[in-house]
Amino acid sequence: MSTDAPPPREFDVTLPDGFGRGEPGGLGESAFDDIPGHAPIDIGDLEGDPAIAFRRTLGMFATGVTVLTTRAGDHVHGMTANAFMSVSLRPPLVLISLDRSTRLCGMLHEGSRFGVSVLAQTQLELSGTYARSARDGVQPEFVVVSETALVQGALAHLVARVVRTYWGGDHSLFLGQVEYARYAEGEPLLFHGGRYERLLGDPELFSRLPPELLDQILLRGHEVRYAAGDTIMERGEMSDTMMLVKEGTVSVERPGRALQLGVGALVGEIEVLNPGFGRTATITAETDVTCVAVTRAALLEGFAADPAAAVALLGILASRFRER
C-alpha cells in the first residue's frame, strides 16, 4: 500500500433516472483511537525533508491504480487511489486508505458500501481525467452491482461493505467485507516512483516481422540440437545469438515468471541486438529440441543484404516505445 499515489481526483456524477436505483448511502463518522505521539523518521544517508523522503520511499512500492466509488441516492462519488490491499480470504476482506480531507472519506461509515475498480493499462487517460470530465458534463461509464457503481471496462471489480473503520494518521482506514468480485484478462495500469508504468511482456521483435523478411534472416542460421534437460541459454551469460525453436518445447524462466514455448518461438531476440548485458532468462529443453541459431554477425549480413528487414525492425521498436 503506497501513499505516493496519483493525485487524488474526486468526482460526482448523477446517474440517469432508474439506473441501478437502490438505498442511498449515508454520511457518517467513526470514532478513532487516541493518536500516538509524533516520532521523527530516520532517513539514513538521504538528505532533505524527512516527509518527502518518506513519501518517495513509499513510492518505490509499485501498485495498481483503482477508482473507489460510493453512492448517495442517484449520485456517484469517487476518486482515483492506489492505497488498496487485500486482507483476508475467509472472510473475504479488503482495506482502503483515504485522506481524511477527501469527501469520499467523510461519506463512508460502517455499514456503507464502496466499489473498487482496478484500472487496465488502456484506461490511463481515464485515471487522470475523471474529475475534469465530470465538471465538463461528460459522465463516466458505469455498471451498477449491489447498488454500487463500478467503472465500465475495468480489469477487476469489487463491492465491499464497511465493517470496521480505523484511525490512520492523516488518513482513515476502511475494512470492507467483499460482497461481489469479478475480473477479466488484461494488463493492469501501474504506478511507481511518482509516475505511471506498464508491464512489459516478451519482446516479440523479430517474430513480428513480415514472414518473408524473417525467413531471409533465418536462412542465415544453423541448426543446433539439445537433449531433454539441456540448458540452451542461461540468465546472465554473454551471448549474441537468437534461436528459433524448430522442434520440441522449451521452458523459459526469469525472475517472477516462467512459461513454456513450442515450435515457432523465438528466444534471445534482445541479446542478438544488444549483446553486452547478458541473457535475460534461463531457457531449458523440456524435450529433445532442434533450434535454428542466428548469430549477430549473420543478422547484420542479412540487414546489409536486405535493408527492408532493418527498416521493418526499427518500425517495430518504435511502436514499442510508443506503447510505453
Secondary structure, DSSP 8 states (H G I E B T S, - for coil): --SS-S---EEEEE--TTSS-----------------------TT--S-HHHHHHHHHTTS-EE-EEEEEEETTEEEEEEE--EEEEETTTTEEEEEEETTSHHHHH--TT-EEEEEE-BGGGHHHHHHHHHHHHTT----EEEETTEEEETT-SEEEEEEEEEEEEETTEEEEEEEEEEEEE-SS-B-EEETTEEE--------GGGS-HHHHHHHHTT-EEEEE-TT-EEE-TT----EEEEEEES-EEEEETTEEEEE-TT-EE-HHHHH-GGG--SSEEEESS-EEEEEEEHHHHHHHHHH-HHHHHHHHHHHHHHHHH-
